[in-house]
């Protein structure tokens, strides 16, 4: 299969196709060796993902997605730096756990920076005083409240990775991003356990009814029209947010909607009256769109 012949054929039907792909040539050129590119170019998954990007009205490239992930990792890493420096964490298991989680976030930051540079992009940056960092004025004075912020950050991170992983199908970046996603989920479960909460999302989550954090567990955003984010010394694209189709709330009990396929109310499809609404809601983690994550009502509101 000649990849560029496909573009030529499309150009006959759509004169604007070259403009659509001009900025996306970087997708093809950033996938490694000639042999790797040749193999991927013949993959239906690769072609599907690439054409979806060309015609979906979004400027997102793999480097955009990695910068989005790096923004979240920098925010988390700086939060845990401040969390440890505040000196409120009890010695022993709690202190050790927060230290390990902070080290994980630092490793994620280092990996994503390297991957973005290798793909020809400019990584967003953040230090204790510049760029992407947690707003120190929001760090609570008590350990119990600091843990609440940790839970919200980790829960949001899990949903954020899930919301964009599909955009990397057909690239060699999908596996490492999913590896980070699963670790974020383990962080979320551990923080929840440290707080005496269920390790999974449930209808009874205390933070879901706390005015400070409620938006992170509900559907939609206050407002978001951005399709490009300028942070940490660079700009990256994000998919346009459709307010008519917000991501499901974390307490969602309906699953399986896709295109014209209707969702199934899980509590009616399990086949046993012993399963309650809370059981259904706890069995799924919902994705979040990028614009929802970066909105001021969620993680965007925690940036300095």
Beta strands, then each sheet from edge to edge (+ up, - down):
strand 1: 228-231
strand 2: 234-237
strand 3: 254-255
strand 4: 264-265
sheet 1: 1+ 2-
sheet 2: 3+ 4-
end
